[in-house]
Amino acid sequence: MTRNQLDDLIAQGESTRLEFKRSISAAHRIARTLVAFANTAGGTLLIGVADNGTITGVASESREMYKIEEATDRLADPALSISYETISPDGRKVLIIRVEESIEKPHYAMDETGKRTIYVRAKDKSVPTSKLIIAPATAVAPLLKSPVARTLILYLRRNDDITAEKYAKLINVSAYRAGKLLTEFAEQGLLLLINKSRPVRYALKLAE
């Protein structure tokens, strides 16, 4: 990656498929991000970049990569495959970690107590869920082109998530019907189910 390509990537800001970290504080924390990328649509982690996009660089590439390898090999189940490269603009080293959407999902991230949790990306956050709905790779349904889908997508581009009750009011149907539609959209690969807290929420799989 060139300096210009790095600058262009940073200019996009954090998103479903991009996250910045000055450094890795703990392997179990970064395991959540890597697992969320693998469970959703893949993504890129830039280490040595502040939340505001400032390039800060890392003090030790080997120390950061040790934590990454611990996260991918020991704290992700199944283990994750990644690729990485380094770039040193102005002498400050940035690590570029790439994670592809996994064919082995769901992946779980283990915390410091050994508890296993599924994480997904909702906009620029890695959030827990207890169920990952695996959509067919070729899922293309007329439902996704419908007015109710377009209304949903527009809403979720402005908001982090939606509940069946909120969606029901948005499209003027019953909460039961709205819940059925949201489940169908998740099964078609448009939405992610986030059900660690109540009420159950849904987020857009790709929020860009």
Beta strands, then each sheet from edge to edge (+ up, - down):
strand 1: 18-21
strand 2: 43-47
strand 3: 76-77
strand 4: 82-87
strand 5: 94-99
strand 6: 108-110
strand 7: 116-122
strand 8: 125-129
strand 9: 191-194
strand 10: 201-204
sheet 1: 1+ 2+ 5- 4+
sheet 2: 3+ 6- 7+ 8-
sheet 3: 9+ 10-
end
